Amino acid sequence: MKIKISEVFYSLQGEGIQIGTPTVFVRLFGCDLRCSWCDSMYAVEGRDFSVLEINQVIDNVLSYQCGNVCITGGEPLLQLEQTLFLTEKFIEIDKKVILETAGHRKPPEIFKNPETIVSMDCKCPSSGMNFKSDLQNLIQLKSKDQIKFVIADDNDYVFAKKIVKQNSFNAEIIFQPVYGSSISEIANAVIKDKLRVRVLPQLHKDIWGDIKGV
Ligand code: SF4
């Protein structure tokens, strides 16, 4: 089976509940959204990708001897069959699999497995893609999963707060600033509003800046 790959690299998980944990990232190429602040456009459009045999990708991941694998993009669920194949293989050999997905596509049943974490976005207005988010997908997530709101401004914060207050989610909720915007403003607002969410930075960008492959 062939797979369109943007990059495979070993780094620290920079976001969410596994922040700081050594992880191998498998970035699949292609996305059907166009978020205004997308930080991985090289994996969304253009020709900067490789078409590989999927077993080559698995061998590459295994060479790092790391327990955590993050399948990201782009939008991995556009290559559904390949995402499923990778996930099945990695679970079989006791890896923890994190799927990063934009929230407009339903993750397949395998992501109910406790050895997986679904990291699903709820797109805020500044992305220009908030009309694409599907609340049903967010509601169906489990306590092992996470919902990520990427917040650029006050309007995004108010939007995210409203969604959190109006719904009863099982998944962990993350408020994350768009890179370059203020995390302290979000933190202060979350404390003032007594929201039960985690406020987290993008650790990898704080360490290495906004560069590819970390
Ligand atoms: S969904 Fe993710 S990869 Fe796709 S455009 Fe938005 S931020 Fe970029």
Boltz pocket constraint, residues with backbone or C-beta under 6 A from the ligand:
constraints:
  - pocket:
      binder: B
      contacts: [[A, 31], [A, 32], [A, 33], [A, 34], [A, 35], [A, 37], [A, 38], [A, 39], [A, 40], [A, 41], [A, 44], [A, 73], [A, 74], [A, 75], [A, 102]]
      max_distance: 6.0
